[in-house]
Every structure is written in structure tokens, then in C-alpha cells.
Amino acid sequence: MIGYRVKLLREERKMSITELSSKSGVAKSYISSLERNLQTNPTILVLEKIAKILCIKVDALLNEQADKSMDEEWMEIMQDVMGSGISKEEMREFIQDKSNLHKD
């Protein structure tokens, strides 16, 4: 089931196996075997490398019942923000404005 979750999370992030391999340093063939459940016992080091690139905790790969972690939710929100065309400066201004509202 780890492989299924890796594939699902990778595809949610619109990332190819090649891209995940390149960014994580885990062989493309290994990731492919993992996703097809041919490789069923990856090391913690491999899981840590993959989880880091997918912006999740290793537990989210291991725990079948894991709901979306806060990190995943923030990642989705930030992807939405970046996709909307809002600049970094506009985002900073928005955060500062909200922060100032709560001070009063």
C-alpha cells in the first residue's frame, strides 16, 4: 500500500516518476517498482527522501488510515495561491493586513 500512496501523492502534485526520482535521489526504476508494489519493503531512508519531495511526513506513507496532514493542506493552499497569480509581495501585504486587524 505504500506504493499506492506514493503514486497517488505524486500524481496529485502533477509530478512524473522521473521528476520525483531526480529530486529525491531515488532511482526511477525503484520508484516505479514501489508504485507497482513489486518493491514492498523500502528503507526508512528511501521513504524520507520521497516524503520530503512530496512535502509530507513519512507517517503519511506508512499509515493507511492517515488523513491529510497539515503539511499537505498547506501545500495545496500554497499551490492554489501560486496558481492564482498572486505575487509574493501581494501575499505578504495580505498577511500583514490580516495580522494588523488582529492586533486591534
GILINPE-V415922 format. One record per helix or strand. SS is the DSSP state (hx for helix, st for strand). FROM is the first residue (numbers start at 1). LEN is the number of residues. Records with the same first field share a line. If there is no record, write none. Layout:
SS: FROM-LEN, FROM-LEN
This chain:
hx: 2-11, 17-8, 28-8, 44-11, 58-5, 70-14, 88-16
